[in-house]
Amino acid sequence: DQQVKQNSPSLSVQEGRISILNCDYTNSMFDYFLWYKKYPAEGPTFLISISSIKDKNEDGRFTVFLNKSAKHLSLHIVPSQPGDSAVYFCAASAGSSNTGKLIFGQGTTLQVKP
Amino acid sequence: EAGVTQFPSHSVIEKGQTVTLRCDPISGHDNLYWYRRVMGKEIKFLLHFVKESKQDESGMPNNRFLAERTGGTYSTLKVQPAELEDSGVYFCASSRDFYNSPLHFGNGTRLTVT
């Protein structure tokens, strides 16, 4: 049972344009959401997070939007740069549980073309 | 500060052999997690330590997997005996708090069982 889904395995955008990565979840108990970026042969690196009490969080070129009613979140990268090319994972956790374990999506491979 | 360190980076073993993976978390991080990514799929939770205690081991596949965290510092994950389906990348992560706190990942150990 996939509780966090990233339905687009890959995305290709031109340098300078906007990249939009999407994520859907099914568990209404999730209240904390994160995006991680992963380069080959490296571990995932934390990018940005959002609590369920907010609907938007921004950090430089990265903005995460949360739509609780639709159980959907998205990551916007503006402007996209070739160095942003990586696999992006969406993750979620439930504060009501007694552990901070994260449930990850399958990942979306972003390619930013120069 | 030093990041999460995992050893070895790669391990190739034959079916039926034993392998032990090691993780050194970031100093001061009481929470330590093990995750696994198989065949390019999602990153799946295995277990969570708080200091030396197992807080949640619901993701451990079976009793061939044994995790320990001696003295609440480094952790080991032993697979005995290894099976072909155990192949994948094993990630360790740590965090200071377990609620609404990003996990910091190591670069992983790529395990290949032949």
Contacts between the chains, C-beta under 8 A, distances in Angstrom:
chain1	res1	chain2	res2	distance
A	2	B	42	7.5
A	4	B	42	7.6
A	32	B	99	7.8
A	32	B	100	5.1
A	34	B	102	6.1
A	36	B	105	7.7
A	41	B	107	6.9
A	42	B	107	5.3
A	42	B	108	7.9
A	43	B	4	7.3
A	43	B	91	5.5
A	43	B	93	7.7
A	43	B	105	3.4
A	43	B	106	5.1
A	43	B	107	4.8
A	43	B	108	5.4
A	44	B	43	7.0
A	44	B	91	7.3
A	44	B	105	4.9
A	45	B	105	7.2
A	46	B	102	4.1
A	46	B	103	7.2
A	46	B	104	7.0
A	49	B	100	7.8
A	49	B	102	6.1
A	51	B	100	6.5
A	89	B	42	7.7
A	89	B	43	6.5
A	91	B	43	8.0
A	95	B	99	5.5
A	95	B	100	6.7
A	97	B	56	7.9
A	98	B	55	6.8
A	98	B	56	7.3
A	99	B	48	4.8
A	99	B	55	5.2
A	99	B	56	4.2
A	99	B	98	6.1
A	100	B	31	6.5
A	100	B	48	7.3
A	100	B	95	6.5
A	100	B	97	7.4
A	100	B	98	3.4
A	100	B	99	5.7
A	100	B	100	7.9
A	100	B	101	6.3
A	100	B	103	7.4
A	101	B	33	6.7
A	101	B	45	4.6
A	101	B	48	5.6
A	101	B	56	6.1
A	101	B	59	7.6
A	102	B	45	6.9
A	102	B	103	6.3
A	103	B	45	7.1
A	104	B	35	7.9
A	104	B	42	4.8
A	104	B	43	4.2
A	104	B	44	7.3
A	105	B	42	6.0
A	106	B	41	5.9
A	106	B	42	4.6
A	107	B	40	7.9
A	107	B	42	7.0
